[in-house]
Amino acid sequence: MASILAGDIRKGTTFEYNGKGVYTVTEFQHVKPGKGAAFVRATLKNVVTGQVLSDVTFNPTMKLETAQVETRKMTYLYTDGEFYNFMDPDTYEQIALNHDQVEEALKYIKENDVVTVKSLNGAAFSVEPENFVELKIIECEPGVRGNTATNVMKNAVVETGATIQVPMFVEEGEVIRIDTRTGEYMSRVGK
């Protein structure tokens, strides 16, 4: 089985932790205190049970056994109120996932979008949107003439319901490009 150094973990890294099961990294921070050795602080989520472990620390040189996670591209079809339905575009196989499994991705996906579904031993545990998505702004404060400074930000609600920080010159009705890994505005589309 392959391993990874704790210093190389990133959000989404999946590994076996202390024989307690398979966990994925939801947040991480490399800490270099003034005194003492550097370490990695992470929040982990069990991919099967959903249990969250906060403030887990690792020595950056510690080896972690990576888990064999299957990933495949699927199309988000619809929600029936309880489950979110996805389809494999090659085999037309459909799967239904609950809100907890898709919660993070819902901010950035709409019907017919392509997503990456991760599964362990045949059971899906997470959905990830494409790294960059284009969404229409449905609500934001109007831009004021002269406010073209790019470091001044305001809130904007996109068509999926997510709130994104955008520059003051971006207006309601425009389509923007968003980095889903950070949730940050990248640019306007078509301008």
Phi and psi in degrees as GROMACS dihedral restraints (atoms count N, CA, C in turn):
[ dihedral_restraints ]
;  ai    aj    ak    al  type     phi  dphi    fc
    3     4     5     6     1   -76.6    20    10
    4     5     6     7     1   156.8    20    10
    6     7     8     9     1  -132.8    20    10
    7     8     9    10     1   163.8    20    10
    9    10    11    12     1  -135.7    20    10
   10    11    12    13     1   146.5    20    10
   12    13    14    15     1   -77.1    20    10
   13    14    15    16     1   142.9    20    10
   15    16    17    18     1   -59.0    20    10
   16    17    18    19     1   -30.0    20    10
   18    19    20    21     1   -68.5    20    10
   19    20    21    22     1   -14.0    20    10
   21    22    23    24     1  -102.1    20    10
   22    23    24    25     1     3.0    20    10
   24    25    26    27     1   -70.2    20    10
   25    26    27    28     1   149.7    20    10
   27    28    29    30     1  -138.2    20    10
   28    29    30    31     1   172.0    20    10
   30    31    32    33     1   -59.3    20    10
   31    32    33    34     1   128.5    20    10
   33    34    35    36     1    97.8    20    10
   34    35    36    37     1   -11.8    20    10
   36    37    38    39     1   -64.0    20    10
   37    38    39    40     1   135.1    20    10
   39    40    41    42     1  -119.8    20    10
   40    41    42    43     1   131.3    20    10
   42    43    44    45     1  -154.2    20    10
   43    44    45    46     1   164.8    20    10
   45    46    47    48     1   -85.3    20    10
   46    47    48    49     1   133.4    20    10
   48    49    50    51     1  -121.1    20    10
   49    50    51    52     1   114.7    20    10
   51    52    53    54     1    47.9    20    10
   52    53    54    55     1    32.4    20    10
   54    55    56    57     1    67.8    20    10
   55    56    57    58     1     9.8    20    10
   57    58    59    60     1   -90.0    20    10
   58    59    60    61     1    -6.6    20    10
   60    61    62    63     1   131.3    20    10
   61    62    63    64     1  -172.0    20    10
   63    64    65    66     1   -99.4    20    10
   64    65    66    67     1   128.6    20    10
   66    67    68    69     1  -122.6    20    10
   67    68    69    70     1   152.1    20    10
   69    70    71    72     1  -118.4    20    10
   70    71    72    73     1   146.5    20    10
   72    73    74    75     1   -81.2    20    10
   73    74    75    76     1   123.7    20    10
   75    76    77    78     1  -100.5    20    10
   76    77    78    79     1   -29.3    20    10
   78    79    80    81     1  -148.3    20    10
   79    80    81    82     1   148.1    20    10
   81    82    83    84     1  -150.2    20    10
   82    83    84    85     1   159.1    20    10
   84    85    86    87     1  -152.0    20    10
   85    86    87    88     1   129.7    20    10
   87    88    89    90     1   -88.9    20    10
   88    89    90    91     1   121.4    20    10
   90    91    92    93     1  -112.3    20    10
   91    92    93    94     1   128.5    20    10
   93    94    95    96     1  -124.1    20    10
   94    95    96    97     1    88.0    20    10
   96    97    98    99     1   -69.6    20    10
   97    98    99   100     1   160.8    20    10
   99   100   101   102     1   -61.7    20    10
  100   101   102   103     1   -39.2    20    10
  102   103   104   105     1  -117.6    20    10
  103   104   105   106     1   145.5    20    10
  105   106   107   108     1    91.1    20    10
  106   107   108   109     1   177.3    20    10
  108   109   110   111     1   -83.3    20    10
  109   110   111   112     1   154.5    20    10
  111   112   113   114     1   -69.6    20    10
  112   113   114   115     1   155.6    20    10
  114   115   116   117     1  -151.4    20    10
  115   116   117   118     1   168.0    20    10
  117   118   119   120     1  -113.3    20    10
  118   119   120   121     1   127.3    20    10
  120   121   122   123     1  -107.5    20    10
  121   122   123   124     1   131.8    20    10
  123   124   125   126     1  -140.9    20    10
  124   125   126   127     1   156.3    20    10
  126   127   128   129     1  -109.5    20    10
  127   128   129   130     1   127.4    20    10
  129   130   131   132     1  -116.2    20    10
  130   131   132   133     1   148.0    20    10
  132   133   134   135     1  -127.8    20    10
  133   134   135   136     1   127.1    20    10
  135   136   137   138     1   -67.4    20    10
  136   137   138   139     1   126.6    20    10
  138   139   140   141     1   -73.3    20    10
  139   140   141   142     1   -18.9    20    10
  141   142   143   144     1   -95.9    20    10
  142   143   144   145     1   -50.8    20    10
  144   145   146   147     1   -92.4    20    10
  145   146   147   148     1   -21.4    20    10
  147   148   149   150     1    85.7    20    10
  148   149   150   151     1    -0.5    20    10
  150   151   152   153     1   -60.2    20    10
  151   152   153   154     1   136.7    20    10
  153   154   155   156     1  -109.8    20    10
  154   155   156   157     1   131.5    20    10
  156   157   158   159     1  -110.9    20    10
  157   158   159   160     1   118.1    20    10
  159   160   161   162     1   -98.3    20    10
  160   161   162   163     1   153.1    20    10
  162   163   164   165     1    52.3    20    10
  163   164   165   166     1    44.6    20    10
  165   166   167   168     1   -82.3    20    10
  166   167   168   169     1   131.2    20    10
  168   169   170   171     1  -112.9    20    10
  169   170   171   172     1   145.9    20    10
  171   172   173   174     1  -133.1    20    10
  172   173   174   175     1   147.3    20    10
  174   175   176   177     1   -73.8    20    10
  175   176   177   178     1   133.4    20    10
  177   178   179   180     1   -58.0    20    10
  178   179   180   181     1   -21.9    20    10
  180   181   182   183     1   -93.6    20    10
  181   182   183   184     1    -0.1    20    10
  183   184   185   186     1   -67.1    20    10
  184   185   186   187     1   135.9    20    10
  186   187   188   189     1   -91.9    20    10
  187   188   189   190     1   132.7    20    10
  189   190   191   192     1  -116.3    20    10
  190   191   192   193     1   134.9    20    10
  192   193   194   195     1   -79.0    20    10
  193   194   195   196     1   117.9    20    10
  195   196   197   198     1   -72.3    20    10
  196   197   198   199     1   147.8    20    10
  198   199   200   201     1   -95.2    20    10
  199   200   201   202     1   148.7    20    10
  201   202   203   204     1   -81.8    20    10
  202   203   204   205     1    96.8    20    10
  204   205   206   207     1  -104.3    20    10
  205   206   207   208     1   130.3    20    10
  207   208   209   210     1   -90.5    20    10
  208   209   210   211     1   134.5    20    10
  210   211   212   213     1  -123.1    20    10
  211   212   213   214     1   143.1    20    10
  213   214   215   216     1  -150.5    20    10
  214   215   216   217     1   148.6    20    10
  216   217   218   219     1   -79.1    20    10
  217   218   219   220     1   133.2    20    10
  219   220   221   222     1  -138.6    20    10
  220   221   222   223     1   162.9    20    10
  222   223   224   225     1  -106.4    20    10
  223   224   225   226     1   130.6    20    10
  225   226   227   228     1   -75.9    20    10
  226   227   228   229     1   121.3    20    10
  228   229   230   231     1   -92.8    20    10
  229   230   231   232     1   -62.6    20    10
  231   232   233   234     1  -169.3    20    10
  232   233   234   235     1   171.4    20    10
  234   235   236   237     1  -119.2    20    10
  235   236   237   238     1   143.0    20    10
  237   238   239   240     1  -102.1    20    10
  238   239   240   241     1    14.9    20    10
  240   241   242   243     1    99.4    20    10
  241   242   243   244     1   -33.1    20    10
  243   244   245   246     1  -110.8    20    10
  244   245   246   247     1   -42.5    20    10
  246   247   248   249     1  -119.9    20    10
  247   248   249   250     1   155.0    20    10
  249   250   251   252     1  -109.6    20    10
  250   251   252   253     1   124.3    20    10
  252   253   254   255     1  -103.0    20    10
  253   254   255   256     1   132.9    20    10
  255   256   257   258     1  -127.1    20    10
  256   257   258   259     1   152.2    20    10
  258   259   260   261     1  -132.7    20    10
  259   260   261   262     1   138.2    20    10
  261   262   263   264     1   -77.2    20    10
  262   263   264   265     1   119.8    20    10
  264   265   266   267     1   -68.3    20    10
  265   266   267   268     1   -17.1    20    10
  267   268   269   270     1   -88.6    20    10
  268   269   270   271     1   -44.4    20    10
  270   271   272   273     1  -102.3    20    10
  271   272   273   274     1   -10.9    20    10
  273   274   275   276     1    64.9    20    10
  274   275   276   277     1    14.5    20    10
  276   277   278   279     1   -69.6    20    10
  277   278   279   280     1   136.9    20    10
  279   280   281   282     1  -115.0    20    10
  280   281   282   283     1   144.3    20    10
  282   283   284   285     1  -130.2    20    10
  283   284   285   286     1   151.5    20    10
  285   286   287   288     1  -117.2    20    10
  286   287   288   289     1   128.0    20    10
  288   289   290   291     1  -119.3    20    10
  289   290   291   292     1   151.8    20    10
  291   292   293   294     1   -85.8    20    10
  292   293   294   295     1   172.4    20    10
  294   295   296   297     1   -58.3    20    10
  295   296   297   298     1   -41.1    20    10
  297   298   299   300     1   -60.8    20    10
  298   299   300   301     1   -33.6    20    10
  300   301   302   303     1   -75.6    20    10
  301   302   303   304     1   -24.7    20    10
  303   304   305   306     1  -116.4    20    10
  304   305   306   307     1     0.6    20    10
  306   307   308   309     1   -50.7    20    10
  307   308   309   310     1   -49.3    20    10
  309   310   311   312     1   -65.3    20    10
  310   311   312   313     1   -38.8    20    10
  312   313   314   315     1   -71.3    20    10
  313   314   315   316     1   -27.0    20    10
  315   316   317   318     1   -58.8    20    10
  316   317   318   319     1   -24.8    20    10
  318   319   320   321     1   -64.3    20    10
  319   320   321   322     1   -24.7    20    10
  321   322   323   324     1  -123.9    20    10
  322   323   324   325     1     2.0    20    10
  324   325   326   327     1  -118.8    20    10
  325   326   327   328     1   151.2    20    10
  327   328   329   330     1  -133.5    20    10
  328   329   330   331     1   172.7    20    10
  330   331   332   333     1   -55.0    20    10
  331   332   333   334     1   140.3    20    10
  333   334   335   336     1    75.9    20    10
  334   335   336   337     1     6.9    20    10
  336   337   338   339     1   -79.6    20    10
  337   338   339   340     1   149.3    20    10
  339   340   341   342     1   -89.1    20    10
  340   341   342   343     1   133.8    20    10
  342   343   344   345     1  -131.2    20    10
  343   344   345   346     1   168.4    20    10
  345   346   347   348     1  -106.7    20    10
  346   347   348   349     1   123.4    20    10
  348   349   350   351     1  -104.1    20    10
  349   350   351   352     1   125.7    20    10
  351   352   353   354     1  -101.2    20    10
  352   353   354   355     1   138.3    20    10
  354   355   356   357     1  -140.5    20    10
  355   356   357   358     1   154.7    20    10
  357   358   359   360     1  -125.9    20    10
  358   359   360   361     1   123.8    20    10
  360   361   362   363     1    52.5    20    10
  361   362   363   364     1    39.3    20    10
  363   364   365   366     1    84.3    20    10
  364   365   366   367     1    -5.8    20    10
  366   367   368   369     1  -105.9    20    10
  367   368   369   370     1   118.2    20    10
  369   370   371   372     1   -66.6    20    10
  370   371   372   373     1   139.1    20    10
  372   373   374   375     1  -129.3    20    10
  373   374   375   376     1   -13.4    20    10
  375   376   377   378     1  -157.3    20    10
  376   377   378   379     1   154.7    20    10
  378   379   380   381     1  -126.3    20    10
  379   380   381   382     1   132.3    20    10
  381   382   383   384     1  -123.0    20    10
  382   383   384   385     1   131.9    20    10
  384   385   386   387     1   -73.1    20    10
  385   386   387   388     1   171.0    20    10
  387   388   389   390     1   -59.5    20    10
  388   389   390   391     1   158.3    20    10
  390   391   392   393     1   -62.2    20    10
  391   392   393   394     1   -33.7    20    10
  393   394   395   396     1  -128.5    20    10
  394   395   396   397     1   132.0    20    10
  396   397   398   399     1  -128.8    20    10
  397   398   399   400     1   156.6    20    10
  399   400   401   402     1  -115.2    20    10
  400   401   402   403     1   120.4    20    10
  402   403   404   405     1  -131.1    20    10
  403   404   405   406     1   149.1    20    10
  405   406   407   408     1   -87.2    20    10
  406   407   408   409     1   138.7    20    10
  408   409   410   411     1   -81.3    20    10
  409   410   411   412     1   125.5    20    10
  411   412   413   414     1  -104.3    20    10
  412   413   414   415     1   -14.6    20    10
  414   415   416   417     1  -157.8    20    10
  415   416   417   418     1   127.4    20    10
  417   418   419   420     1  -167.4    20    10
  418   419   420   421     1   163.9    20    10
  420   421   422   423     1   -66.5    20    10
  421   422   423   424     1   146.4    20    10
  423   424   425   426     1   -67.8    20    10
  424   425   426   427     1   148.6    20    10
  426   427   428   429     1   -73.6    20    10
  427   428   429   430     1   147.4    20    10
  429   430   431   432     1  -107.9    20    10
  430   431   432   433     1   134.0    20    10
  432   433   434   435     1   -55.5    20    10
  433   434   435   436     1   129.8    20    10
  435   436   437   438     1    99.8    20    10
  436   437   438   439     1   -16.6    20    10
  438   439   440   441     1   -86.5    20    10
  439   440   441   442     1    76.6    20    10
  441   442   443   444     1  -112.0    20    10
  442   443   444   445     1     4.5    20    10
  444   445   446   447     1   -65.5    20    10
  445   446   447   448     1   130.6    20    10
  447   448   449   450     1   -81.0    20    10
  448   449   450   451     1   -12.0    20    10
  450   451   452   453     1   -89.9    20    10
  451   452   453   454     1    -4.2    20    10
  453   454   455   456     1   -94.6    20    10
  454   455   456   457     1   125.4    20    10
  456   457   458   459     1  -118.9    20    10
  457   458   459   460     1   158.7    20    10
  459   460   461   462     1  -141.7    20    10
  460   461   462   463     1   164.4    20    10
  462   463   464   465     1   -83.0    20    10
  463   464   465   466     1   142.7    20    10
  465   466   467   468     1  -138.7    20    10
  466   467   468   469     1   138.7    20    10
  468   469   470   471     1  -100.1    20    10
  469   470   471   472     1   126.8    20    10
  471   472   473   474     1   -95.8    20    10
  472   473   474   475     1   172.2    20    10
  474   475   476   477     1   -60.1    20    10
  475   476   477   478     1   -18.3    20    10
  477   478   479   480     1   -87.6    20    10
  478   479   480   481     1    -7.8    20    10
  480   481   482   483     1   100.2    20    10
  481   482   483   484     1    -7.4    20    10
  483   484   485   486     1   -74.1    20    10
  484   485   486   487     1   148.0    20    10
  486   487   488   489     1  -102.4    20    10
  487   488   489   490     1   125.4    20    10
  489   490   491   492     1  -122.9    20    10
  490   491   492   493     1   142.8    20    10
  492   493   494   495     1   -81.0    20    10
  493   494   495   496     1   124.2    20    10
  495   496   497   498     1  -128.6    20    10
  496   497   498   499     1   158.2    20    10
  498   499   500   501     1   -64.2    20    10
  499   500   501   502     1   158.6    20    10
  501   502   503   504     1   -60.5    20    10
  502   503   504   505     1   -27.8    20    10
  504   505   506   507     1   -79.3    20    10
  505   506   507   508     1   -10.6    20    10
  507   508   509   510     1   -77.8    20    10
  508   509   510   511     1   136.6    20    10
  510   511   512   513     1  -120.0    20    10
  511   512   513   514     1   161.3    20    10
  513   514   515   516     1   -57.0    20    10
  514   515   516   517     1   139.1    20    10
  516   517   518   519     1    95.1    20    10
  517   518   519   520     1   -16.0    20    10
  519   520   521   522     1   -79.9    20    10
  520   521   522   523     1   154.5    20    10
  522   523   524   525     1   -99.8    20    10
  523   524   525   526     1   130.9    20    10
  525   526   527   528     1  -120.8    20    10
  526   527   528   529     1   156.4    20    10
  528   529   530   531     1   -99.8    20    10
  529   530   531   532     1   130.9    20    10
  531   532   533   534     1  -123.7    20    10
  532   533   534   535     1   137.8    20    10
  534   535   536   537     1   -85.9    20    10
  535   536   537   538     1   110.3    20    10
  537   538   539   540     1   -72.9    20    10
  538   539   540   541     1   -17.6    20    10
  540   541   542   543     1   -71.5    20    10
  541   542   543   544     1   -31.2    20    10
  543   544   545   546     1  -115.7    20    10
  544   545   546   547     1   -16.6    20    10
  546   547   548   549     1    77.7    20    10
  547   548   549   550     1    17.9    20    10
  549   550   551   552     1   -97.2    20    10
  550   551   552   553     1   146.3    20    10
  552   553   554   555     1   -64.4    20    10
  553   554   555   556     1   136.1    20    10
  555   556   557   558     1  -108.5    20    10
  556   557   558   559     1   -51.1    20    10
  558   559   560   561     1  -168.8    20    10
  559   560   561   562     1   169.0    20    10
  561   562   563   564     1   -84.9    20    10
  562   563   564   565     1   151.7    20    10
  564   565   566   567     1  -103.3    20    10
  565   566   567   568     1   134.3    20    10
  567   568   569   570     1    82.0    20    10
  568   569   570   571     1    13.5    20    10
